[in-house]
Amino acid sequence: MTRPSPPSPPDPGPASGTLWIVATPLGNLDDFSTRARQVLAEVEVIAAEDTRTSRKLLPPRNAAPRWVALHEHNETRVVDRLIETLAAGTDVALVSDAGTPLISDPGYRLVDRAHERGIRVSPVPGPCAAIAALSAAGLPSDRFRFEGFLPARGGQRRKRLQALASATATLLFYVPARDLADVLGDAADILGRARRAVVGRELTKRFETIRRAGLAELADWVAGDPDQQRGEAVLVVAGAPEQAAPAGLDTRLLARELAAELPPARAARVLARVSGMPRREAFGLVESTRGDSTGD
């Protein structure tokens, strides 16, 4: 029996435009790629989170583009209009205030709808604050977890950090520098005062700061220096150390017993906590033992 092919996206027609996802400089205009400049010099419509900021990046061109504000408060309404513009054959460029669009910025719904309509989506890659900070951090980069902005309220922020305390991948957060001391203090309390971390503030700009130390030391440094509380920052935090299973622990036997008593997801959580193995691996082991005989 042949497996049916997945449904193809609707054909928008041969005249459909392209949705360009254009990365812009974080601060240093020399990081603006030639290709990004060319796209913004030629495209008819530019969607931007803050059109006043993005206008400053526009290269010389024969005719002014049509600007469309696209932000979290109007995204649902504006997306329909932009999709119809694209379907009618007009190219649209999506830019953010700085860096790569959609990385903690609006635009997901527009790209999602474009794919649903069969409209071509093409990235014009370039600067990204999270990746720039990771590249300069000197922390493991083979596995990392981008968490965007933490909750602004202290209680919710600490709860989120607690949920990440055992994550072994390097953690990346965007932090308004005015909140940096509080975020670092909470991270030190929950993740560990000596947990190694890097603050990358105002990356590529005149007052760029990159500093690596333990979380508690970084918290004290930022709290004591008002200059470090200005602008935007990326916080990169080393992951929790991998924990080996206790000597003599028969993880398959434990997984089998847990699977007999608990729902799979809960059994996997307990197994991961006791053995130190990653949650996904624990879930796979629980699932693989469900058919084992208990010998009762």
Steps between C-alpha positions, in 0.01 A plus 500: 500500500649833397500787744298799372703810416455800730274772359679765298467864602256708296648637180516879538552539128807577289492870589539447875755724672775394739505559874859598584611457864776759525749518788621849590796621710490482879676834518802512272382594152804335344332167582222578249549250218511598133213263426283645778561852367410387149173340608397809697597721207271314261205355693169685473368438853693487828336369818675615816436491873592869529500672163672809644803292600512296182476803269851598612638181344347553158764526224460752214222401261302644211163494671400479863357165612164455665558453872276275709526489879489140625516453876346284772194724534395496133661184358178302465330780306795600281600147395191453283577820310863406443411150382264645240773741390739208454242286323441786256864489392666764719817420694502579872804532728462432872753669730528539875638797694839327510630153421312206352119523478286256702769443767284627788342743251167496312467330163428134571137524392593671174756233408263221604219637283735550205597132510134401525424701187799357310676837489877493473682591823872578475740600782769762460717396796712728709547620859323331790569614857455154652743331261747789524507470880531121486792524258690727740404325825749215507229267631394171336320579175431152362163502681327819607151605599367844408242617755439855378381741769433371850176612671520854635336412833744364753291203612430382148862555400630288788249228420624489140863490610418215737356304208830550315730419792580147384526578127843388377505713184644852508220749571450831316277783620421849372498748788425874504811632676285686754388157629841335474597521868169347611517223239859416593412496869210261447711282270778483761254395771333232288763375254797534733716794607808356331323391179709650221327759285572780254336840469509647149363854514455747213663256259684660203425849636734763641464390861499126437573294813576128512583356840520142624486393866283313747137616519538651848811694399325631190196604707719700739693658212185616317334623820807712576537655153205707370654502151438124477130563559449683172404365160441136408680187611532132425562268794671170417504242780686170508273195516472279805764227517405162363422263786609140479259235624582383854732199501312172496168655391317274255324768296307253287361324805409833657336615175297178483376534857411865456319427174288241683390754762491839329394663171792507253575872524503497879706181510755663268523809721574286806750286310682807367515654846634185668741388228617835365427401139335750262118504513462392138730202553311407816168513316635274226622249758164501680319441172734218403444315829120518509471159338758335726384228731530594867544137598208514748 
